[in-house]
Amino acid sequence: MPNIVLFSGSSHHDLSQRVADRLGLELGKVVTKKFSNQETSVEIGESVRGEDVYIIQSGCGEINDNLMELLIMINACKIASSSRVTAVIPCFPYARQDKKDKSRAPISAKLVANMLSVAGADHIITMDLHASQIQGFFDIPVDNLYAEPAVLQWIKENILEWRNCIIVSPDAGGAKRVTSIADRLNVEFALIHKERKKANEVDRMVLVGDVKDRVAILVDDMADTCGTICHAADKLVSAGATKVYAILTHGIFSGPAISRINNASFEAVVVTNTIPQEEKMKHCPKIQVQWWFCHLLKLWNCTLLFTDARICALRRKQYSEI
């Protein structure tokens, strides 16, 4: 049976190290650098011949550079005769460009899927895809992990009034997600309908549901500039919510996001660590609202989810060989 070799890309070394520690592995040797013309160079520093290779690279930071680095790493391992290459992409890049919503618009998520396949990836592991149909863009296996179990556990352990809470979706697209969580908690859900004049700017919001005298928990898969969730938080408070929390899988937090969160009506914003957050946490003054919050942005360690998916994938491979 092939040995496991785990490599880390440049985007999220801390997550890669945590996964390696949990599996009892050392991260594989790889050197990435740029030539003077900004081309990416990757050198795999050990033999991967006949090995089962996993490459962890999240779609964050310098996304285009990190994506290109991932493609080169996949291809380098493939042409070095690895038996199998799995790309672990906690936050899938270009996931919001999943459909042709206007004339001449590209479906960039499909393009990324094609590029990963052509580079030589045999398997993709990701988390909370922005659009589930992205799985269908691939002709190779895709494991889309869900943060919902961790969300349920966090709510029950950290919100004392969770039985009197209401789960809120900041847009219509997240309705299925919040109804699932609300059903499992046996609480009600609400929906905020938003109208946009242009991307990243919300023109008007309409709340559907009664949040008066309840703890409102906004749940979404990602937040970028945070205009939507911050307007939603203020809307919920004005509608009578006693407290407002936000729980997000992917905290992108670009542009004015941190400033908006600081000025919004949140008790806390909880994110997973699919994207590094250390620097952004330093600029958030709303810290230690309650003892379990060390910072406004509380990180969940998703390492368990990703390593369990790796174990399941390995077991499937073992059974297929019997």
C-alpha positions in Angstrom: 0.0 0.0 0.0 1.4 3.5 -0.9 2.8 5.7 1.9 1.2 9.0 2.6 3.1 12.2 1.7 1.6 15.5 2.8 2.7 18.8 1.3 1.8 22.3 2.3 1.3 25.2 -0.1 2.1 28.8 0.8 -1.5 29.9 1.7 -2.1 28.3 5.1 0.9 26.5 6.5 -0.5 26.4 10.1 -3.5 24.3 9.0 -1.2 22.0 7.1 1.0 21.5 10.1 -2.0 20.8 12.3 -3.2 18.1 9.9 0.3 16.6 9.8 0.5 16.6 13.6 -2.9 14.8 13.9 -1.8 12.2 11.4 1.6 11.7 13.0 3.3 12.8 9.8 6.1 15.2 8.8 5.2 17.7 6.2 6.9 16.9 2.9 9.8 19.0 1.7 8.9 21.5 -0.9 10.4 24.9 -1.9 8.4 27.5 -3.6 9.8 30.7 -4.9 9.4 33.3 -7.6 11.6 34.2 -10.5 12.4 37.9 -11.1 9.6 38.0 -13.7 7.2 36.7 -11.0 6.7 33.2 -12.4 6.2 30.6 -9.7 8.8 27.9 -9.2 8.2 24.7 -7.2 10.8 22.1 -6.2 9.6 18.9 -4.6 12.4 18.0 -2.2 11.8 14.2 -1.8 10.8 11.2 -3.8 7.0 10.7 -4.3 7.3 7.7 -6.7 4.4 5.4 -6.0 3.2 7.5 -3.0 -0.2 8.7 -2.0 0.2 12.5 -2.1 -1.9 15.1 -0.4 -1.4 18.9 -1.1 -3.1 21.4 1.2 -3.6 24.8 -0.4 -6.5 27.2 0.5 -8.0 29.7 -1.9 -7.1 32.8 0.0 -4.5 35.6 0.2 -2.9 36.0 -3.2 -5.5 33.7 -4.7 -4.2 33.6 -8.3 -0.6 33.0 -7.2 -1.7 30.3 -4.7 -3.9 28.6 -7.3 -1.0 28.5 -9.8 1.3 27.2 -7.1 -1.2 24.4 -6.4 -1.5 23.4 -10.0 2.3 23.3 -10.4 2.7 21.2 -7.2 0.0 18.7 -8.4 1.7 18.4 -11.8 5.2 18.1 -10.3 4.0 15.2 -8.1 2.1 13.6 -11.0 5.0 13.6 -13.4 7.3 12.4 -10.6 5.3 9.1 -10.7 3.1 9.5 -7.5 0.4 6.9 -7.4 -2.3 9.4 -6.5 -2.6 13.2 -5.9 -5.3 14.7 -3.7 -5.8 18.4 -3.6 -7.1 19.6 -0.2 -8.6 23.0 -0.8 -10.4 24.2 2.4 -11.7 27.4 0.7 -12.4 26.7 -3.0 -11.2 29.6 -5.2 -13.6 31.3 -7.6 -16.6 29.5 -6.0 -18.8 32.5 -6.4 -18.4 32.4 -10.2 -20.4 29.2 -10.5 -23.0 30.2 -13.1 -23.6 32.4 -16.1 -25.7 35.0 -14.5 -25.4 37.7 -17.3 -24.4 37.9 -20.9 -20.8 36.9 -21.7 -20.0 36.0 -18.0 -17.5 33.2 -17.5 -18.1 30.2 -15.3 -14.8 30.5 -13.6 -15.4 27.8 -11.0 -15.7 25.3 -13.9 -12.5 26.6 -15.4 -10.7 26.0 -12.0 -12.1 22.5 -11.9 -10.8 21.8 -15.4 -7.4 23.2 -14.5 -7.1 21.0 -11.4 -8.0 17.9 -13.4 -5.6 18.7 -16.3 -2.8 19.3 -13.8 -3.3 15.8 -12.6 -5.4 15.8 -9.4 -7.2 12.5 -8.7 -9.3 13.7 -5.8 -10.5 17.0 -4.3 -11.3 17.7 -0.6 -12.9 21.0 0.2 -15.3 22.5 2.7 -18.7 24.2 2.4 -18.7 24.9 -1.3 -20.4 28.2 -2.0 -22.4 26.4 -4.7 -22.9 22.6 -4.4 -23.1 22.2 -8.2 -19.4 22.8 -8.3 -19.0 19.2 -7.4 -20.5 18.4 -10.8 -17.9 20.4 -12.6 -15.4 17.6 -11.9 -15.0 14.2 -13.4 -12.9 13.1 -10.4 -14.2 12.4 -6.8 -14.9 15.5 -4.7 -15.5 15.4 -1.0 -17.4 18.5 0.2 -17.2 18.7 4.0 -19.8 20.5 6.0 -19.2 22.7 9.0 -22.8 22.1 10.3 -21.9 19.6 13.1 -19.3 22.1 14.5 -21.8 24.9 14.2 -24.4 22.9 16.2 -21.9 22.0 18.9 -20.6 25.6 19.2 -24.1 27.0 19.6 -25.1 24.4 22.3 -21.8 24.9 24.2 -21.5 28.6 24.0 -24.9 30.3 23.8 -26.7 29.8 27.1 -30.0 31.0 25.5 -29.7 28.8 22.5 -33.2 27.2 23.1 -34.6 30.7 22.6 -32.5 31.5 19.6 -33.5 32.0 16.0 -31.2 31.0 13.1 -31.1 33.6 10.4 -29.9 33.5 6.8 -28.5 36.8 5.5 -29.8 35.9 2.0 -32.1 33.6 0.1 -29.3 31.4 -1.1 -28.5 30.2 2.5 -32.1 29.3 3.4 -31.5 25.5 3.0 -28.4 25.8 5.3 -30.2 27.6 8.1 -33.3 25.5 8.0 -31.2 22.4 8.5 -29.5 23.9 11.5 -32.8 25.2 12.9 -34.5 21.8 12.5 -31.7 20.0 14.3 -31.8 22.6 17.2 -35.6 22.5 17.2 -35.8 26.3 16.9 -37.2 28.7 14.3 -35.5 30.4 11.4 -35.7 33.7 9.6 -34.5 35.0 6.3 -33.2 38.4 5.1 -34.0 39.3 1.5 -31.4 41.7 0.1 -31.5 43.8 -3.1 -28.2 44.7 -4.7 -27.5 47.5 -7.1 -24.0 46.3 -7.7 -21.6 43.6 -6.3 -20.6 43.9 -2.6 -23.1 46.7 -1.9 -26.6 46.0 -0.5 -29.3 48.5 -1.3 -32.2 47.3 0.8 -33.0 44.5 3.3 -36.3 42.9 4.2 -36.5 40.7 7.3 -38.9 37.7 7.0 -39.5 36.2 10.5 -39.9 37.3 14.1 -36.6 37.9 16.0 -38.1 40.0 18.8 -36.6 39.1 22.3 -34.5 36.3 20.8 -30.9 35.6 20.3 -30.3 35.9 16.5 -27.6 33.7 15.0 -26.6 34.6 11.4 -25.2 31.6 9.5 -23.4 31.8 6.2 -20.8 30.0 4.2 -18.6 33.0 3.6 -18.2 36.8 4.3 -16.0 39.0 2.1 -16.4 42.7 2.6 -19.1 42.0 5.3 -21.5 44.6 4.0 -24.3 42.0 4.0 -23.9 40.5 7.4 -23.2 43.8 9.1 -26.3 45.4 7.7 -28.2 42.2 8.7 -26.9 42.5 12.2 -28.1 46.0 12.6 -31.4 45.1 11.0 -31.9 42.3 13.5 -31.2 44.5 16.5 -33.6 47.1 15.2 -36.2 44.3 14.9 -35.8 43.5 18.6 -33.1 40.8 18.7 -31.4 40.7 22.1 -28.1 39.6 20.8 -26.6 38.9 17.4 -23.9 36.3 16.5 -22.5 35.5 13.2 -21.1 32.0 12.3 -19.2 31.7 9.1 -17.3 28.9 7.4 -14.9 31.1 5.3 -14.0 34.5 6.8 -12.5 36.3 3.8 -12.7 39.7 5.4 -11.3 41.9 2.6 -11.4 45.7 2.2 -13.5 47.4 4.8 -14.6 44.2 6.5 -12.9 44.5 9.8 -14.0 48.2 10.2 -17.6 47.2 9.5 -17.5 44.3 12.0 -16.1 46.6 14.7 -18.9 49.0 14.1 -21.7 46.4 13.8 -24.0 45.0 16.5 -22.3 41.7 16.9 -21.6 39.9 20.1 -19.1 37.8 18.2 -18.2 36.6 14.7 -17.1 33.0 14.7 -15.2 31.5 11.8 -13.4 28.3 10.9 -9.7 28.3 10.1 -10.0 27.5 6.4 -8.4 30.9 6.0 -5.6 32.3 8.2 -7.0 35.0 10.6 -4.2 35.9 13.0 -3.5 39.3 11.5 -7.2 40.2 11.2 -7.9 39.2 14.8 -5.3 41.8 16.0 -7.5 44.6 14.6 -10.7 43.5 16.3 -11.5 45.4 19.5 -14.6 43.4 20.4 -12.7 40.7 22.2 -13.6 38.5 25.2 -17.3 39.4 25.1 -17.7 36.2 27.1 -15.0 33.9 28.4 -15.1 31.5 25.5 -14.4 34.4 23.1 -10.7 35.3 23.2 -11.3 37.5 20.1 -14.1 38.7 18.0 -13.1 36.2 15.5 -13.0 32.8 17.2 -11.3 30.1 15.2 -12.5 26.6 15.0 -9.9 24.0 14.2 -11.1 22.2 11.1 -8.2 19.9 11.2 -10.3 17.0 12.6 -12.8 17.3 9.7 -10.1 17.3 7.0 -8.1 14.4 8.6 -11.2 12.3 9.1 -12.1 12.9 5.4 -8.6 11.7 4.5 -9.1 8.5 6.6 -12.4 7.8 5.0 -10.9 8.3 1.5 -8.1 5.9 2.4 -10.6 3.3 3.6 -12.6 3.6 0.4 -9.4 3.0 -1.5 -8.5 0.0 0.6 -11.9 -1.6 0.1 -11.8 -1.0 -3.7 -8.6 -2.9 -3.8 -10.0 -6.0 -2.0 
